[in-house]
């Protein structure tokens, strides 16, 4: 979902806006409340920080192991078997 930002705010916080766009955010820039431009990532893909990549890898490893709930093994694949 795009964030609306006024032209004045975009001008004053341009470096922050670019960092957020590099992280996958999109901005609609408005003038007098009317949309005039869109600021989006070049390739449309989110660029993850090293910390985010590490967290994603930890999550994937944990998902591969599954979770123990109520004495029964629980993992993603078993959700779709029932």
C-alpha positions as CSV (number, residue, x, y, z in Angstrom):
1,X,0.0,0.0,0.0
2,X,1.3,3.4,-0.9
3,X,1.9,6.2,1.7
4,X,0.7,9.7,0.8
5,X,3.2,12.4,1.4
6,X,3.0,16.1,0.5
7,X,5.5,17.6,-1.9
8,X,6.9,19.8,0.9
9,X,7.4,16.8,3.3
10,X,8.9,14.7,0.5
11,X,11.4,17.5,-0.2
12,X,12.3,18.0,3.4
13,X,12.7,14.2,4.1
14,X,13.9,13.0,0.7
15,X,16.8,10.9,2.0
16,X,14.5,9.1,4.4
17,X,11.9,8.5,1.6
18,X,14.6,7.0,-0.6
19,X,15.7,4.6,2.2
20,X,12.1,3.5,2.7
21,X,11.7,3.0,-1.1
22,X,14.9,0.9,-1.1
23,X,13.1,-1.2,1.6
24,X,10.1,-1.7,-0.6
25,X,7.8,1.2,0.4
26,X,5.9,3.3,-2.2
27,X,5.0,6.9,-1.9
28,X,2.3,9.0,-3.6
29,X,3.5,12.6,-3.6
30,X,0.7,15.2,-3.4
31,X,0.5,18.9,-4.1
32,X,-2.4,20.7,-2.6
33,X,-3.9,17.3,-1.7
34,X,-3.9,16.1,-5.3
35,X,-1.6,13.2,-6.4
36,X,1.2,14.3,-8.8
37,X,3.8,11.6,-8.6
38,X,4.7,8.2,-7.4
39,X,8.0,7.1,-5.8
40,X,8.5,3.4,-6.2
41,X,11.4,0.9,-6.2
42,X,13.1,0.4,-9.6
43,X,12.6,-3.3,-9.9
44,X,9.6,-3.6,-7.6
45,X,11.4,-6.0,-5.2
46,X,12.0,-5.3,-1.6
47,X,15.7,-5.0,-0.6
48,X,16.3,-6.7,2.8
49,X,18.9,-5.6,5.3
50,X,21.4,-8.2,6.5
51,X,19.4,-8.4,9.8
52,X,16.2,-9.0,7.9
53,X,17.8,-11.7,5.7
54,X,19.2,-13.4,8.9
55,X,15.8,-13.3,10.5
56,X,14.1,-14.7,7.4
57,X,16.6,-17.6,7.4
58,X,16.0,-18.3,11.1
59,X,12.3,-18.4,10.4
60,X,12.7,-20.8,7.5
61,X,14.9,-23.1,9.6
62,X,12.3,-23.1,12.4
63,X,9.5,-23.8,10.0
64,X,11.4,-26.8,8.6
65,X,11.6,-28.2,12.1
66,X,7.9,-27.7,12.9
67,X,6.3,-26.9,16.2
68,X,5.4,-29.2,19.1
69,X,1.7,-28.5,20.1
70,X,-0.2,-30.8,22.4
71,X,2.0,-33.8,21.9
72,X,1.4,-33.9,18.1
73,X,3.9,-32.8,15.5
74,X,2.8,-29.7,13.7
75,X,4.4,-28.3,10.6
76,X,3.3,-26.5,7.4
77,X,2.8,-29.6,5.3
78,X,0.5,-31.3,7.9
79,X,-1.8,-28.3,7.8
80,X,-2.7,-29.1,4.2
81,X,-3.1,-32.8,4.7
82,X,-6.3,-32.5,6.7
